[in-house]
Amino acid sequence: MDRARITHIEETVTERGEQLIFPKQRILEGASSARWLRHNYQYYYEIFNARQLLAFNFLIEAIQEIPEEEYQNAFITVFSNSLEYNNMMTPYNYPHRKLHHLFNYHAMPLTTTPVENAVWGVGSKGAGTFTNCYRRYVRAKQYCRKPFDKYKGLGGAVQTVVTKQERISANLVSSFEELSETPRGAFLLCGGSAHLPSIPEHSVDFVITDPPYFDSIHYSELSNFFYVWLSCLIDHQYFAAKRVPTEQEAIVNKGMDKGEEDYQELLSSVFKESGRALKNDGKLIFTFHHTKWRAWWTMLTAIIESGFRVVDFFPVMSEYKVNPHIRNKQSLDMDLVLVCQKRGKPFESLSLPPEEVLKRAFDDLSSTVSENNDNKLFLYFMGELLRTASSIQDNEKVNYSWFAEALTHFDAFLANIDRSFPTRYEIPHIQQLRLLDADTLENSGYP
Ligand SMILES: C[S@@+](CC[C@H](N)C(=O)[O-])C[C@H]1O[C@@H](n2cnc3c(N)ncnc32)[C@H](O)[C@@H]1O
């Protein structure tokens, strides 16, 4: 019976082919999509079966009949969310007995035993059904009207605290000048941040940003999965391109021929543009984390090249505490917030060789480091290292060997800690240090 229905659906999809709405774009080649391409998936629509494509078309027909643009867009958002749960790459999460959405691992996984949802669900059952995505959308909107935080109280019970008189909303304006006249104004621009002519020079106090983390997540590749559908449904210049534009994307993605140097250059251009927009005493603030030393090095180079230096930093819990990347591997569960200032004003130079500074830092540690705190210690150490290294004068240059040597000292320190009894440890206070004179940024075989 089911097989007969599936055959009927497949025939219907073949017959109605041209009238049906689904993306016809080829899958973009990249480090993440390589898996799909190797298994001969060539088009984005091939990630869905005929039953899903037909079900989507019933939904799309209904959505397109909604007269008010705002509501139509809301339902398009819901539809877009449901795509990641209704495709033939969704794995089953055995411990939680439910389906996982496609991007659980922030990658494009190849799932050989996928689970198929009923697209709009059966009652309220099913993870990521259209009906449940709609409920999630409503909850998100309610949250915007009445935002709250949750925390565990003394007895372990979860407490909810509503942020009084706060709401997440903005009045969109169409020029920078309008911003100052508009309460809760927001000027929304969509595109690369290396060129922002609509923002005047020396006009902003803070640039707060969240750049891509080197090679960690291949944003454009992943977002194409949604973009190709949205470009079928939304008549707007932002969806006019065939796929997400990648030229301006600051990322290390070998599959897209984007290397470390490209990443650093784009990042530097974005930071330079931030410097142009910032007032002289303004701050550039962003988060970063990575396990690779080269990633931090590239960030340091971008900071210095764009005319900034790190003046402060602090670690924060990263957004995805239960991210499978983090739970099972040696990656960081915290991000480092870096606060940068323009190099324009005179600042103090550094005075110690790195070995000496690191020795002092280690001496400062009161006792052993419990394993749970290694990440935090690493971030404090990295923060100090970046602050120190970016405080060079214009006639000095820092090289990768120096940077890697400092990190080797740190690794050796961690390796030699006596962990036989857990003790609270103090974060070292690292003195400023003089950088080795060297004018090459060679890769000397360090990670
Ligand atoms: C770490 S994510 C930021 C995520 C964001 N904070 C959020 O919660 O959705 C980095 C973002 O930077 C974007 N990006 C990459 N290169 C860019 C560029 N040159 N200009 C502006 N944005 C860029 C990526 O597309 C990605 O969306």
The ligand as a MOL file (V3000), in Angstrom:
LIG
                    3D

  0  0  0     0  0            999 V3000
M  V30 BEGIN CTAB
M  V30 COUNTS 27 29 0 0 0
M  V30 BEGIN ATOM
M  V30 1 C 30.5850 33.3320 13.6810 0
M  V30 2 S 29.3770 33.7200 12.4510 0 CHG=1
M  V30 3 C 28.3820 34.8980 13.2050 0
M  V30 4 C 27.1280 34.3020 13.7060 0
M  V30 5 C 26.1930 35.3130 14.3390 0
M  V30 6 N 26.7810 35.9090 15.5100 0
M  V30 7 C 24.8870 34.6340 14.6940 0
M  V30 8 O 24.6240 34.4160 15.8620 0
M  V30 9 O 24.1640 34.2780 13.7540 0 CHG=-1
M  V30 10 C 30.3070 34.6280 11.2770 0
M  V30 11 C 29.4760 35.2660 10.1700 0
M  V30 12 O 30.3180 36.1570 9.4180 0
M  V30 13 C 29.8790 36.1570 8.0630 0
M  V30 14 N 30.9600 36.7080 7.2120 0
M  V30 15 C 31.9950 36.0880 6.6070 0
M  V30 16 N 32.7510 36.9530 5.9070 0
M  V30 17 C 32.1720 38.1690 6.0520 0
M  V30 18 C 32.4750 39.4690 5.5400 0
M  V30 19 N 33.5380 39.6800 4.7630 0
M  V30 20 N 31.6440 40.4760 5.8800 0
M  V30 21 C 30.5740 40.2790 6.6840 0
M  V30 22 N 30.2390 39.0750 7.1940 0
M  V30 23 C 31.0260 38.0240 6.8830 0
M  V30 24 C 29.5720 34.6880 7.8230 0
M  V30 25 O 28.7190 34.5390 6.7140 0
M  V30 26 C 28.9140 34.2860 9.1450 0
M  V30 27 O 27.5370 34.4740 9.0530 0
M  V30 END ATOM
M  V30 BEGIN BOND
M  V30 1 1 1 2
M  V30 2 1 2 3
M  V30 3 1 2 10
M  V30 4 1 3 4
M  V30 5 1 4 5
M  V30 6 1 5 6
M  V30 7 1 5 7
M  V30 8 2 7 8
M  V30 9 1 7 9
M  V30 10 1 10 11
M  V30 11 1 11 12
M  V30 12 1 11 26
M  V30 13 1 12 13
M  V30 14 1 13 14
M  V30 15 1 13 24
M  V30 16 1 14 15
M  V30 17 1 14 23
M  V30 18 2 15 16
M  V30 19 1 16 17
M  V30 20 1 17 18
M  V30 21 2 17 23
M  V30 22 1 18 19
M  V30 23 2 18 20
M  V30 24 1 20 21
M  V30 25 2 21 22
M  V30 26 1 22 23
M  V30 27 1 24 25
M  V30 28 1 24 26
M  V30 29 1 26 27
M  V30 END BOND
M  V30 END CTAB
M  END
